[in-house]
Amino acid sequence: MGEETSELAERGEEIFERVVRPQVEDEDGRKYVAIDVESEDFEVDANQRAAAKRLVERHSGAQGRIWFRRVSSHITHHFSGRPRA
């Protein structure tokens, strides 16, 4: 992970804990959170793309500074596979 990405992740997680977590419900657990790390505004939706679209509609400069995660897990994307023989 590059330094810029690492800083985005750190800032996104800090905002999630401080701003987002107190406002989400248990039933939102599988939904995505899109966080604009500059404005600290966020959107929650079952569809990651829909959450990002609404956030960018409000903050046109948010592209490139959005941190995604699931409400119930810090892992948003998991890639897996088998090693090649």
Phi and psi restraints in degrees (range 20) as a CNS / XPLOR table:
assign (resid 1 and name C) (resid 2 and name N)
       (resid 2 and name CA) (resid 2 and name C) 1.0 -69.9 20.0 2
assign (resid 2 and name N) (resid 2 and name CA)
       (resid 2 and name C) (resid 3 and name N) 1.0 163.1 20.0 2
assign (resid 2 and name C) (resid 3 and name N)
       (resid 3 and name CA) (resid 3 and name C) 1.0 -59.6 20.0 2
assign (resid 3 and name N) (resid 3 and name CA)
       (resid 3 and name C) (resid 4 and name N) 1.0 -42.5 20.0 2
assign (resid 3 and name C) (resid 4 and name N)
       (resid 4 and name CA) (resid 4 and name C) 1.0 -64.1 20.0 2
assign (resid 4 and name N) (resid 4 and name CA)
       (resid 4 and name C) (resid 5 and name N) 1.0 -42.3 20.0 2
assign (resid 4 and name C) (resid 5 and name N)
       (resid 5 and name CA) (resid 5 and name C) 1.0 -65.8 20.0 2
assign (resid 5 and name N) (resid 5 and name CA)
       (resid 5 and name C) (resid 6 and name N) 1.0 -40.6 20.0 2
assign (resid 5 and name C) (resid 6 and name N)
       (resid 6 and name CA) (resid 6 and name C) 1.0 -62.1 20.0 2
assign (resid 6 and name N) (resid 6 and name CA)
       (resid 6 and name C) (resid 7 and name N) 1.0 -41.6 20.0 2
assign (resid 6 and name C) (resid 7 and name N)
       (resid 7 and name CA) (resid 7 and name C) 1.0 -66.2 20.0 2
assign (resid 7 and name N) (resid 7 and name CA)
       (resid 7 and name C) (resid 8 and name N) 1.0 -39.2 20.0 2
assign (resid 7 and name C) (resid 8 and name N)
       (resid 8 and name CA) (resid 8 and name C) 1.0 -61.7 20.0 2
assign (resid 8 and name N) (resid 8 and name CA)
       (resid 8 and name C) (resid 9 and name N) 1.0 -44.5 20.0 2
assign (resid 8 and name C) (resid 9 and name N)
       (resid 9 and name CA) (resid 9 and name C) 1.0 -63.0 20.0 2
assign (resid 9 and name N) (resid 9 and name CA)
       (resid 9 and name C) (resid 10 and name N) 1.0 -46.1 20.0 2
assign (resid 9 and name C) (resid 10 and name N)
       (resid 10 and name CA) (resid 10 and name C) 1.0 -61.2 20.0 2
assign (resid 10 and name N) (resid 10 and name CA)
       (resid 10 and name C) (resid 11 and name N) 1.0 -45.7 20.0 2
assign (resid 10 and name C) (resid 11 and name N)
       (resid 11 and name CA) (resid 11 and name C) 1.0 -66.1 20.0 2
assign (resid 11 and name N) (resid 11 and name CA)
       (resid 11 and name C) (resid 12 and name N) 1.0 -43.1 20.0 2
assign (resid 11 and name C) (resid 12 and name N)
       (resid 12 and name CA) (resid 12 and name C) 1.0 -60.1 20.0 2
assign (resid 12 and name N) (resid 12 and name CA)
       (resid 12 and name C) (resid 13 and name N) 1.0 -43.7 20.0 2
assign (resid 12 and name C) (resid 13 and name N)
       (resid 13 and name CA) (resid 13 and name C) 1.0 -67.2 20.0 2
assign (resid 13 and name N) (resid 13 and name CA)
       (resid 13 and name C) (resid 14 and name N) 1.0 -38.5 20.0 2
assign (resid 13 and name C) (resid 14 and name N)
       (resid 14 and name CA) (resid 14 and name C) 1.0 -63.8 20.0 2
assign (resid 14 and name N) (resid 14 and name CA)
       (resid 14 and name C) (resid 15 and name N) 1.0 -43.9 20.0 2
assign (resid 14 and name C) (resid 15 and name N)
       (resid 15 and name CA) (resid 15 and name C) 1.0 -65.3 20.0 2
assign (resid 15 and name N) (resid 15 and name CA)
       (resid 15 and name C) (resid 16 and name N) 1.0 -40.4 20.0 2
assign (resid 15 and name C) (resid 16 and name N)
       (resid 16 and name CA) (resid 16 and name C) 1.0 -57.1 20.0 2
assign (resid 16 and name N) (resid 16 and name CA)
       (resid 16 and name C) (resid 17 and name N) 1.0 -49.9 20.0 2
assign (resid 16 and name C) (resid 17 and name N)
       (resid 17 and name CA) (resid 17 and name C) 1.0 -65.3 20.0 2
assign (resid 17 and name N) (resid 17 and name CA)
       (resid 17 and name C) (resid 18 and name N) 1.0 -39.9 20.0 2
assign (resid 17 and name C) (resid 18 and name N)
       (resid 18 and name CA) (resid 18 and name C) 1.0 -83.0 20.0 2
assign (resid 18 and name N) (resid 18 and name CA)
       (resid 18 and name C) (resid 19 and name N) 1.0 -40.5 20.0 2
assign (resid 18 and name C) (resid 19 and name N)
       (resid 19 and name CA) (resid 19 and name C) 1.0 -105.8 20.0 2
assign (resid 19 and name N) (resid 19 and name CA)
       (resid 19 and name C) (resid 20 and name N) 1.0 -47.6 20.0 2
assign (resid 19 and name C) (resid 20 and name N)
       (resid 20 and name CA) (resid 20 and name C) 1.0 -80.5 20.0 2
assign (resid 20 and name N) (resid 20 and name CA)
       (resid 20 and name C) (resid 21 and name N) 1.0 -52.2 20.0 2
assign (resid 20 and name C) (resid 21 and name N)
       (resid 21 and name CA) (resid 21 and name C) 1.0 -50.8 20.0 2
assign (resid 21 and name N) (resid 21 and name CA)
       (resid 21 and name C) (resid 22 and name N) 1.0 -42.5 20.0 2
assign (resid 21 and name C) (resid 22 and name N)
       (resid 22 and name CA) (resid 22 and name C) 1.0 -65.2 20.0 2
assign (resid 22 and name N) (resid 22 and name CA)
       (resid 22 and name C) (resid 23 and name N) 1.0 -14.4 20.0 2
assign (resid 22 and name C) (resid 23 and name N)
       (resid 23 and name CA) (resid 23 and name C) 1.0 -106.8 20.0 2
assign (resid 23 and name N) (resid 23 and name CA)
       (resid 23 and name C) (resid 24 and name N) 1.0 -5.0 20.0 2
assign (resid 23 and name C) (resid 24 and name N)
       (resid 24 and name CA) (resid 24 and name C) 1.0 -101.6 20.0 2
assign (resid 24 and name N) (resid 24 and name CA)
       (resid 24 and name C) (resid 25 and name N) 1.0 155.6 20.0 2
assign (resid 24 and name C) (resid 25 and name N)
       (resid 25 and name CA) (resid 25 and name C) 1.0 -101.5 20.0 2
assign (resid 25 and name N) (resid 25 and name CA)
       (resid 25 and name C) (resid 26 and name N) 1.0 161.9 20.0 2
assign (resid 25 and name C) (resid 26 and name N)
       (resid 26 and name CA) (resid 26 and name C) 1.0 -57.6 20.0 2
assign (resid 26 and name N) (resid 26 and name CA)
       (resid 26 and name C) (resid 27 and name N) 1.0 -36.5 20.0 2
assign (resid 26 and name C) (resid 27 and name N)
       (resid 27 and name CA) (resid 27 and name C) 1.0 -71.0 20.0 2
assign (resid 27 and name N) (resid 27 and name CA)
       (resid 27 and name C) (resid 28 and name N) 1.0 -8.8 20.0 2
assign (resid 27 and name C) (resid 28 and name N)
       (resid 28 and name CA) (resid 28 and name C) 1.0 -84.8 20.0 2
assign (resid 28 and name N) (resid 28 and name CA)
       (resid 28 and name C) (resid 29 and name N) 1.0 1.0 20.0 2
assign (resid 28 and name C) (resid 29 and name N)
       (resid 29 and name CA) (resid 29 and name C) 1.0 -49.5 20.0 2
assign (resid 29 and name N) (resid 29 and name CA)
       (resid 29 and name C) (resid 30 and name N) 1.0 -39.8 20.0 2
assign (resid 29 and name C) (resid 30 and name N)
       (resid 30 and name CA) (resid 30 and name C) 1.0 -89.5 20.0 2
assign (resid 30 and name N) (resid 30 and name CA)
       (resid 30 and name C) (resid 31 and name N) 1.0 -2.6 20.0 2
assign (resid 30 and name C) (resid 31 and name N)
       (resid 31 and name CA) (resid 31 and name C) 1.0 -81.1 20.0 2
assign (resid 31 and name N) (resid 31 and name CA)
       (resid 31 and name C) (resid 32 and name N) 1.0 162.0 20.0 2
assign (resid 31 and name C) (resid 32 and name N)
       (resid 32 and name CA) (resid 32 and name C) 1.0 -93.0 20.0 2
assign (resid 32 and name N) (resid 32 and name CA)
       (resid 32 and name C) (resid 33 and name N) 1.0 149.3 20.0 2
assign (resid 32 and name C) (resid 33 and name N)
       (resid 33 and name CA) (resid 33 and name C) 1.0 -117.2 20.0 2
assign (resid 33 and name N) (resid 33 and name CA)
       (resid 33 and name C) (resid 34 and name N) 1.0 128.6 20.0 2
assign (resid 33 and name C) (resid 34 and name N)
       (resid 34 and name CA) (resid 34 and name C) 1.0 -109.0 20.0 2
assign (resid 34 and name N) (resid 34 and name CA)
       (resid 34 and name C) (resid 35 and name N) 1.0 120.3 20.0 2
assign (resid 34 and name C) (resid 35 and name N)
       (resid 35 and name CA) (resid 35 and name C) 1.0 -117.4 20.0 2
assign (resid 35 and name N) (resid 35 and name CA)
       (resid 35 and name C) (resid 36 and name N) 1.0 124.9 20.0 2
assign (resid 35 and name C) (resid 36 and name N)
       (resid 36 and name CA) (resid 36 and name C) 1.0 -83.0 20.0 2
assign (resid 36 and name N) (resid 36 and name CA)
       (resid 36 and name C) (resid 37 and name N) 1.0 110.1 20.0 2
assign (resid 36 and name C) (resid 37 and name N)
       (resid 37 and name CA) (resid 37 and name C) 1.0 -70.9 20.0 2
assign (resid 37 and name N) (resid 37 and name CA)
       (resid 37 and name C) (resid 38 and name N) 1.0 -13.5 20.0 2
assign (resid 37 and name C) (resid 38 and name N)
       (resid 38 and name CA) (resid 38 and name C) 1.0 -86.2 20.0 2
assign (resid 38 and name N) (resid 38 and name CA)
       (resid 38 and name C) (resid 39 and name N) 1.0 -50.3 20.0 2
assign (resid 38 and name C) (resid 39 and name N)
       (resid 39 and name CA) (resid 39 and name C) 1.0 -86.5 20.0 2
assign (resid 39 and name N) (resid 39 and name CA)
       (resid 39 and name C) (resid 40 and name N) 1.0 -17.4 20.0 2
assign (resid 39 and name C) (resid 40 and name N)
       (resid 40 and name CA) (resid 40 and name C) 1.0 68.0 20.0 2
assign (resid 40 and name N) (resid 40 and name CA)
       (resid 40 and name C) (resid 41 and name N) 1.0 14.5 20.0 2
assign (resid 40 and name C) (resid 41 and name N)
       (resid 41 and name CA) (resid 41 and name C) 1.0 -80.4 20.0 2
assign (resid 41 and name N) (resid 41 and name CA)
       (resid 41 and name C) (resid 42 and name N) 1.0 157.8 20.0 2
assign (resid 41 and name C) (resid 42 and name N)
       (resid 42 and name CA) (resid 42 and name C) 1.0 -151.3 20.0 2
assign (resid 42 and name N) (resid 42 and name CA)
       (resid 42 and name C) (resid 43 and name N) 1.0 164.5 20.0 2
assign (resid 42 and name C) (resid 43 and name N)
       (resid 43 and name CA) (resid 43 and name C) 1.0 -135.2 20.0 2
assign (resid 43 and name N) (resid 43 and name CA)
       (resid 43 and name C) (resid 44 and name N) 1.0 145.6 20.0 2
assign (resid 43 and name C) (resid 44 and name N)
       (resid 44 and name CA) (resid 44 and name C) 1.0 -122.1 20.0 2
assign (resid 44 and name N) (resid 44 and name CA)
       (resid 44 and name C) (resid 45 and name N) 1.0 132.5 20.0 2
assign (resid 44 and name C) (resid 45 and name N)
       (resid 45 and name CA) (resid 45 and name C) 1.0 -161.5 20.0 2
assign (resid 45 and name N) (resid 45 and name CA)
       (resid 45 and name C) (resid 46 and name N) 1.0 153.5 20.0 2
assign (resid 45 and name C) (resid 46 and name N)
       (resid 46 and name CA) (resid 46 and name C) 1.0 -68.4 20.0 2
assign (resid 46 and name N) (resid 46 and name CA)
       (resid 46 and name C) (resid 47 and name N) 1.0 -22.0 20.0 2
assign (resid 46 and name C) (resid 47 and name N)
       (resid 47 and name CA) (resid 47 and name C) 1.0 -107.0 20.0 2
assign (resid 47 and name N) (resid 47 and name CA)
       (resid 47 and name C) (resid 48 and name N) 1.0 116.0 20.0 2
assign (resid 47 and name C) (resid 48 and name N)
       (resid 48 and name CA) (resid 48 and name C) 1.0 -59.2 20.0 2
assign (resid 48 and name N) (resid 48 and name CA)
       (resid 48 and name C) (resid 49 and name N) 1.0 -42.4 20.0 2
assign (resid 48 and name C) (resid 49 and name N)
       (resid 49 and name CA) (resid 49 and name C) 1.0 -65.2 20.0 2
assign (resid 49 and name N) (resid 49 and name CA)
       (resid 49 and name C) (resid 50 and name N) 1.0 -39.6 20.0 2
assign (resid 49 and name C) (resid 50 and name N)
       (resid 50 and name CA) (resid 50 and name C) 1.0 -64.5 20.0 2
assign (resid 50 and name N) (resid 50 and name CA)
       (resid 50 and name C) (resid 51 and name N) 1.0 -40.8 20.0 2
assign (resid 50 and name C) (resid 51 and name N)
       (resid 51 and name CA) (resid 51 and name C) 1.0 -61.7 20.0 2
assign (resid 51 and name N) (resid 51 and name CA)
       (resid 51 and name C) (resid 52 and name N) 1.0 -45.1 20.0 2
assign (resid 51 and name C) (resid 52 and name N)
       (resid 52 and name CA) (resid 52 and name C) 1.0 -65.4 20.0 2
assign (resid 52 and name N) (resid 52 and name CA)
       (resid 52 and name C) (resid 53 and name N) 1.0 -40.7 20.0 2
assign (resid 52 and name C) (resid 53 and name N)
       (resid 53 and name CA) (resid 53 and name C) 1.0 -61.1 20.0 2
assign (resid 53 and name N) (resid 53 and name CA)
       (resid 53 and name C) (resid 54 and name N) 1.0 -46.2 20.0 2
assign (resid 53 and name C) (resid 54 and name N)
       (resid 54 and name CA) (resid 54 and name C) 1.0 -63.6 20.0 2
assign (resid 54 and name N) (resid 54 and name CA)
       (resid 54 and name C) (resid 55 and name N) 1.0 -39.2 20.0 2
assign (resid 54 and name C) (resid 55 and name N)
       (resid 55 and name CA) (resid 55 and name C) 1.0 -64.5 20.0 2
assign (resid 55 and name N) (resid 55 and name CA)
       (resid 55 and name C) (resid 56 and name N) 1.0 -43.7 20.0 2
assign (resid 55 and name C) (resid 56 and name N)
       (resid 56 and name CA) (resid 56 and name C) 1.0 -69.3 20.0 2
assign (resid 56 and name N) (resid 56 and name CA)
       (resid 56 and name C) (resid 57 and name N) 1.0 -30.8 20.0 2
assign (resid 56 and name C) (resid 57 and name N)
       (resid 57 and name CA) (resid 57 and name C) 1.0 -61.4 20.0 2
assign (resid 57 and name N) (resid 57 and name CA)
       (resid 57 and name C) (resid 58 and name N) 1.0 -35.9 20.0 2
assign (resid 57 and name C) (resid 58 and name N)
       (resid 58 and name CA) (resid 58 and name C) 1.0 -84.2 20.0 2
assign (resid 58 and name N) (resid 58 and name CA)
       (resid 58 and name C) (resid 59 and name N) 1.0 -31.2 20.0 2
assign (resid 58 and name C) (resid 59 and name N)
       (resid 59 and name CA) (resid 59 and name C) 1.0 -131.7 20.0 2
assign (resid 59 and name N) (resid 59 and name CA)
       (resid 59 and name C) (resid 60 and name N) 1.0 86.2 20.0 2
assign (resid 59 and name C) (resid 60 and name N)
       (resid 60 and name CA) (resid 60 and name C) 1.0 -58.9 20.0 2
assign (resid 60 and name N) (resid 60 and name CA)
       (resid 60 and name C) (resid 61 and name N) 1.0 -25.4 20.0 2
assign (resid 60 and name C) (resid 61 and name N)
       (resid 61 and name CA) (resid 61 and name C) 1.0 -87.8 20.0 2
assign (resid 61 and name N) (resid 61 and name CA)
       (resid 61 and name C) (resid 62 and name N) 1.0 6.3 20.0 2
assign (resid 61 and name C) (resid 62 and name N)
       (resid 62 and name CA) (resid 62 and name C) 1.0 -71.3 20.0 2
assign (resid 62 and name N) (resid 62 and name CA)
       (resid 62 and name C) (resid 63 and name N) 1.0 -24.6 20.0 2
assign (resid 62 and name C) (resid 63 and name N)
       (resid 63 and name CA) (resid 63 and name C) 1.0 -56.3 20.0 2
assign (resid 63 and name N) (resid 63 and name CA)
       (resid 63 and name C) (resid 64 and name N) 1.0 132.1 20.0 2
assign (resid 63 and name C) (resid 64 and name N)
       (resid 64 and name CA) (resid 64 and name C) 1.0 92.5 20.0 2
assign (resid 64 and name N) (resid 64 and name CA)
       (resid 64 and name C) (resid 65 and name N) 1.0 -8.3 20.0 2
assign (resid 64 and name C) (resid 65 and name N)
       (resid 65 and name CA) (resid 65 and name C) 1.0 -132.3 20.0 2
assign (resid 65 and name N) (resid 65 and name CA)
       (resid 65 and name C) (resid 66 and name N) 1.0 28.6 20.0 2
assign (resid 65 and name C) (resid 66 and name N)
       (resid 66 and name CA) (resid 66 and name C) 1.0 -101.9 20.0 2
assign (resid 66 and name N) (resid 66 and name CA)
       (resid 66 and name C) (resid 67 and name N) 1.0 130.5 20.0 2
assign (resid 66 and name C) (resid 67 and name N)
       (resid 67 and name CA) (resid 67 and name C) 1.0 -106.2 20.0 2
assign (resid 67 and name N) (resid 67 and name CA)
       (resid 67 and name C) (resid 68 and name N) 1.0 130.1 20.0 2
assign (resid 67 and name C) (resid 68 and name N)
       (resid 68 and name CA) (resid 68 and name C) 1.0 -109.5 20.0 2
assign (resid 68 and name N) (resid 68 and name CA)
       (resid 68 and name C) (resid 69 and name N) 1.0 144.4 20.0 2
assign (resid 68 and name C) (resid 69 and name N)
       (resid 69 and name CA) (resid 69 and name C) 1.0 -162.0 20.0 2
assign (resid 69 and name N) (resid 69 and name CA)
       (resid 69 and name C) (resid 70 and name N) 1.0 165.7 20.0 2
assign (resid 69 and name C) (resid 70 and name N)
       (resid 70 and name CA) (resid 70 and name C) 1.0 -86.2 20.0 2
assign (resid 70 and name N) (resid 70 and name CA)
       (resid 70 and name C) (resid 71 and name N) 1.0 152.6 20.0 2
assign (resid 70 and name C) (resid 71 and name N)
       (resid 71 and name CA) (resid 71 and name C) 1.0 -59.2 20.0 2
assign (resid 71 and name N) (resid 71 and name CA)
       (resid 71 and name C) (resid 72 and name N) 1.0 -44.0 20.0 2
assign (resid 71 and name C) (resid 72 and name N)
       (resid 72 and name CA) (resid 72 and name C) 1.0 -90.5 20.0 2
assign (resid 72 and name N) (resid 72 and name CA)
       (resid 72 and name C) (resid 73 and name N) 1.0 -2.8 20.0 2
assign (resid 72 and name C) (resid 73 and name N)
       (resid 73 and name CA) (resid 73 and name C) 1.0 -150.3 20.0 2
assign (resid 73 and name N) (resid 73 and name CA)
       (resid 73 and name C) (resid 74 and name N) 1.0 142.6 20.0 2
assign (resid 73 and name C) (resid 74 and name N)
       (resid 74 and name CA) (resid 74 and name C) 1.0 -74.7 20.0 2
assign (resid 74 and name N) (resid 74 and name CA)
       (resid 74 and name C) (resid 75 and name N) 1.0 -10.3 20.0 2
assign (resid 74 and name C) (resid 75 and name N)
       (resid 75 and name CA) (resid 75 and name C) 1.0 -90.9 20.0 2
assign (resid 75 and name N) (resid 75 and name CA)
       (resid 75 and name C) (resid 76 and name N) 1.0 121.7 20.0 2
assign (resid 75 and name C) (resid 76 and name N)
       (resid 76 and name CA) (resid 76 and name C) 1.0 -98.8 20.0 2
assign (resid 76 and name N) (resid 76 and name CA)
       (resid 76 and name C) (resid 77 and name N) 1.0 -47.6 20.0 2
assign (resid 76 and name C) (resid 77 and name N)
       (resid 77 and name CA) (resid 77 and name C) 1.0 -121.5 20.0 2
assign (resid 77 and name N) (resid 77 and name CA)
       (resid 77 and name C) (resid 78 and name N) 1.0 138.3 20.0 2
assign (resid 77 and name C) (resid 78 and name N)
       (resid 78 and name CA) (resid 78 and name C) 1.0 -130.5 20.0 2
assign (resid 78 and name N) (resid 78 and name CA)
       (resid 78 and name C) (resid 79 and name N) 1.0 122.4 20.0 2
assign (resid 78 and name C) (resid 79 and name N)
       (resid 79 and name CA) (resid 79 and name C) 1.0 -107.9 20.0 2
assign (resid 79 and name N) (resid 79 and name CA)
       (resid 79 and name C) (resid 80 and name N) 1.0 134.2 20.0 2
assign (resid 79 and name C) (resid 80 and name N)
       (resid 80 and name CA) (resid 80 and name C) 1.0 -140.7 20.0 2
assign (resid 80 and name N) (resid 80 and name CA)
       (resid 80 and name C) (resid 81 and name N) 1.0 164.4 20.0 2
assign (resid 80 and name C) (resid 81 and name N)
       (resid 81 and name CA) (resid 81 and name C) 1.0 179.9 20.0 2
assign (resid 81 and name N) (resid 81 and name CA)
       (resid 81 and name C) (resid 82 and name N) 1.0 178.7 20.0 2
assign (resid 81 and name C) (resid 82 and name N)
       (resid 82 and name CA) (resid 82 and name C) 1.0 -101.1 20.0 2
assign (resid 82 and name N) (resid 82 and name CA)
       (resid 82 and name C) (resid 83 and name N) 1.0 144.2 20.0 2
assign (resid 82 and name C) (resid 83 and name N)
       (resid 83 and name CA) (resid 83 and name C) 1.0 -62.2 20.0 2
assign (resid 83 and name N) (resid 83 and name CA)
       (resid 83 and name C) (resid 84 and name N) 1.0 144.8 20.0 2
assign (resid 83 and name C) (resid 84 and name N)
       (resid 84 and name CA) (resid 84 and name C) 1.0 -76.9 20.0 2
assign (resid 84 and name N) (resid 84 and name CA)
       (resid 84 and name C) (resid 85 and name N) 1.0 141.9 20.0 2
